[in-house]
């Protein structure tokens, strides 16, 4: 079998004793693109944060494995070194660390000691990806995300994705705040990663992103779990009809949940 496998079974996650995820089951394999959609507050971003080990989120039940290894036993940096990647909805600014220094350190953290990427090879690959994403070369010497526009931050997340070449990537609302030109560039970078050794989970509210990145599977999250799965046509129906038909079909009643969950 080619590529890695991220397997999530019966995942329950709480924030300050409030249960947000209530039994999520999901399997992402290398070569597959999955999209998760759903109303606000249903747990989409919580799922992303729990996979990467954000300390605010407590896993109370269930499991997450990557190629059979227990992800929940790993520290955050170990998860990244194992091949998981999260493009955040709101990337942090890091003063004093340039984008290029950050990228080179992150690349070397995933390599064996003594097998660090050479400076010349790093610069060559960085310049190539900067050009591909239509990013100003000067961004590499600026402090990470400091003073970046929203669109620049999102392009920089995809630059990191292309440079680090993870096995499984989680993209949390990578399309939010992007104009159509930036959306096309970001989508181009994500599509360039397609291949049997790369799996991707895209969290989004909008079909417009999926017009450029066609998913193999679309999942709908409601009330902290995946309630329906299908192909790209499911996302198109959601765009046209909203979520009410799913609620009616499955007998789901509205309930108040945390926003930004």
BELMORA-V114387 format. One record per pair of residues at least 6 apart in sequence whose C-alpha atoms are under 6 Angstrom apart, sorted by the first residue. I is the first residue (numbers start at 0). J is the second residue. D is the distance in Angstrom with one decimal. If there is no record, write none. Layout:
# BELMORA-V114387
((I/J/D) (I/J/D))
This chain:
# BELMORA-V114387
((2/29/4.2) (2/195/5.7) (2/196/4.1) (3/28/5.9) (3/29/5.2) (3/66/5.8) (4/27/5.8) (4/28/4.4) (4/65/5.6) (4/66/5.2) (5/26/5.7) (5/27/5.2) (5/64/5.8) (5/65/4.6) (6/26/4.5) (6/63/5.7) (6/64/5.2) (7/24/5.3) (7/25/5.0) (7/62/5.8) (7/63/4.6) (8/24/4.6) (8/61/5.5) (8/62/5.3) (9/22/4.1) (9/23/5.0) (9/24/5.4) (9/61/4.6) (10/22/4.6) (10/23/4.8) (10/60/5.8) (10/61/4.3) (11/20/4.8) (11/21/4.8) (11/22/5.2) (11/58/5.8) (11/59/5.5) (11/60/5.0) (12/18/5.9) (12/19/5.8) (12/20/4.8) (12/57/5.4) (12/58/4.4) (12/59/5.7) (13/19/5.4) (13/56/5.9) (13/57/5.2) (14/56/5.3) (19/42/5.9) (19/223/5.5) (20/42/5.9) (20/223/4.1) (21/223/5.0) (21/224/5.7) (22/224/5.7) (23/224/4.8) (23/225/6.0) (28/198/5.6) (29/195/5.1) (29/196/4.9) (29/197/4.6) (29/198/4.2) (30/194/5.1) (30/195/3.8) (30/196/6.0) (30/197/5.3) (30/198/5.2) (31/198/5.0) (32/198/5.9) (32/199/4.8) (32/214/4.9) (32/215/5.3) (33/200/4.8) (33/214/5.5) (33/215/6.0) (33/216/4.8) (33/217/5.8) (34/200/5.7) (34/201/4.5) (34/202/5.8) (34/217/4.7) (35/202/4.9) (35/217/5.9) (35/218/4.8) (35/219/5.8) (36/203/5.6) (36/204/5.6) (36/219/5.0) (37/219/5.3) (37/220/5.0) (40/256/5.5) (40/257/5.1) (40/258/4.3) (40/259/5.3) (40/260/4.7) (41/221/5.1) (41/222/5.2) (41/223/5.3) (42/223/5.3) (42/260/4.7) (44/260/5.6) (45/260/5.2) (49/56/6.0) (52/75/5.4) (63/70/5.5) (64/70/5.1) (80/109/5.0) (82/165/4.7) (82/166/4.9) (83/165/5.9) (83/167/5.1) (83/168/5.9) (84/168/4.6) (85/168/5.9) (85/169/4.8) (85/170/5.9) (86/156/5.6) (86/170/4.8) (86/171/6.0) (87/171/5.4) (88/171/5.3) (88/172/5.5) (92/143/5.8) (92/144/4.7) (92/145/5.0) (93/143/5.2) (94/142/5.5) (95/142/5.9) (96/142/5.2) (97/140/5.4) (97/141/5.2) (97/142/4.0) (97/143/5.3) (98/139/4.9) (98/142/5.8) (98/143/4.7) (99/139/4.9) (106/163/5.7) (107/115/5.2) (132/184/5.9) (144/152/5.9) (150/177/5.7) (154/185/6.0) (166/197/4.9) (167/197/5.8) (167/198/4.7) (167/199/5.6) (168/199/4.8) (169/199/5.9) (169/200/4.7) (170/201/4.9) (170/202/6.0) (171/202/4.9) (172/202/5.3) (172/203/4.9) (215/230/6.0) (216/229/5.7) (216/230/4.7) (217/228/5.6) (217/229/5.3) (217/230/5.4) (218/227/5.8) (218/228/4.3) (219/225/5.6) (219/226/5.9) (219/227/5.2) (220/226/5.8))
